[in-house]
Amino acid sequence: MEEKVKDEKQQTIKRGDLTMLKLRSLFDKMMSVDSDQVMSVYLETDPTVIGRNRAAAQIWLKDSLKSIRNDLPQSHLKDFEKIHSNILEEAEYRISDGKSLILFSGTGFFEAAHPQIKVTNEVWWGKPSIGQLDWILEEYRNYGIIKIASEKIHYYIIGLNEVIKEWEETISSDTLAWQSKHLPPENIMREKAIPGLRGGDTKEIVERHISEEVQKFWKHCTSSIEAMKKQFHVNEIVLTGLDSQTDLFQKCLNTNEVTVIGKIPLARESSIKEIISAAQQIFQNFERTKEQKLIDKIIERSATNTSASLGIKKVLKLIQEGRSNTVAITNGSDKILVECNDCGYVMTKDAKECLHCISKNLRVGSMKTLIPPLLRKYKTPLNIVSDKVSDIFNKQGIGALWRY
C-alpha cells in the first residue's frame, strides 16, 4: 500500500512538472530568443469542445502553415521547411496528450508542451509570440503551501492544483530538540550543560531551550520562502500545522516577499491531497476578494472619468500613452485586435491603418496574444479576473487604473 501511494505521488509531481514548470521554462527561454525566424504555435486540441475535434485542429494547422509559407520571402523558406515537418509530426502523434499544443521552433531548438489548458488557435512566424503563454502564467499562478512542525518544514509549490515541486528542511540533529526525543530531561542536563541558562527547574529550562532552538530554525526558513518567489514566482502562501505552531511560525518570518493568505489546521491523518483542496479554496477566496476590490475601484472611478478607464479603445490608448497603472481583463475576454508590424502599435480590429505611423502592414491577433507583451513593454501589471465578479465590468472585459 505504501509503495502504491508513493507511486501515485510521483505521478502527480510528474504531471505537474510537465505543465506549469514546463510552461515557465518555455516562457523564460523564449524571452531570451532574439531571432525573427521562429515558429510559434498555439493549437486547441480538446475533443470535448462542441463542434471541434483533433482532426479539424490538424487541418487548421496545416492550412495555417501553408498560408504562412506562401507569404514568406525566399530568404526565409529554407529555415521554414526545416521545422515544418517537425511541427506537423508533433501535432499528429502527440495531439492527444493534453487540451492544447504550445510549440516554439527555430534554428537549434524545438520546444513543445501539451498542457491541460485551453488556448486560442494561433500560428506565427517571426519573433516568438509569447503573449498567450504570459497570459496563462498569470491566470494560473503558482502558490505555496508550508507544512510546519517543530523539527521540520515541508515546502510545496502548487500549480494547476498539483504539486509541481516539494522539498523539506530539518532542524539540526545537534540541537537539544533532537536529544529530548531520546533522553528524559534530567539526563539531558547531566549529559550536556546548557550555556547561558540559569534558574527554574530542569524540565522548564529544557522546554524553554527547545522552543528557542525551534524558533531559530524557523527564522532561518525566510531564505527558502524568498526562493519560492524567485524560482517559482510564488506570491502567496498557505500555512498548515498545529494552530499554535502556524501562529508562532508566521511571527518568526521576516520577509515581505510573499503574503500569508490563510492557515489550515492540520489533522494527523490529513493527506497532501486534502491539504491542497483546502488551500485551493483559500487561494480562490483570496483572489475573488482582491479582484472585487480592483474592479469596484475601476468602475467607481471610470464613472466620473477620474483616474480609471473602461473599454478596449480607451485602455489601449491609455497603455500606449504610458499612463496605465494596472490593467484588469476578464478571463473570458478574447477580442480580436490588430498590431502594426512596423511600429508595434496595437488597435481594435476596425483599424484600417496604424494610428501611430499610418502603415497598412497590420497583424491580426487576439487580446491574449497582443495585450501581455504590450503591458510588459510599458511595465504595467496584468490582472486576469473572473468574469463572474461584475456584470458591468464583464460587458467591457477590460479596465485600467491611471498612473496620472
Sequence and secondary structure as in RCSB ss.txt:
>XXXX:A:sequence
MEEKVKDEKQQTIKRGDLTMLKLRSLFDKMMSVDSDQVMSVYLETDPTVIGRNRAAAQIWLKDSLKSIRNDLPQS
HLKDFEKIHSNILEEAEYRISDGKSLILFSGTGFFEAAHPQIKVTNEVWWGKPSIGQLDWILEEYRNYGIIKIAS
EKIHYYIIGLNEVIKEWEETISSDTLAWQSKHLPPENIMREKAIPGLRGGDTKEIVERHISEEVQKFWKHCTSSI
EAMKKQFHVNEIVLTGLDSQTDLFQKCLNTNEVTVIGKIPLARESSIKEIISAAQQIFQNFERTKEQKLIDKIIE
RSATNTSASLGIKKVLKLIQEGRSNTVAITNGSDKILVECNDCGYVMTKDAKECLHCISKNLRVGSMKTLIPPLL
RKYKTPLNIVSDKVSDIFNKQGIGALWRY
>XXXX:A:secstr
 HHHHHHHHHHHHHHHIIIIIHHHHHHHHHHT   S EEEEEEE  TTSTT  HHHHHHHHHHHHHHHHHHS HH
HHHHHHHHHHHHHHHHHHSGGGSSEEEEEEETTEEEEE  SS    EEEEES   HHHHHHHHHT  EEEEEE S
SEEEEEEEETTEEEEEEEEE  TTSHHHHTTTS HHHHHHHS  TT  SS HHHHHHHHHHHHHHHHHHTTHHHH
HHHHHHH   EEEEEE HHHHHHHHHH   SSSEEEEEEE  TT  HHHHHHHHHHHHHHHHHHHHHHHHHHHHH
HHHTTSSEEESHHHHHHHHHTT EEEEEEETT   EEEEETTT  EEETT SS TTT    EEEEEHHHHHHHHH
HHTT  EEEE TTS HHHHHH EEEEE  
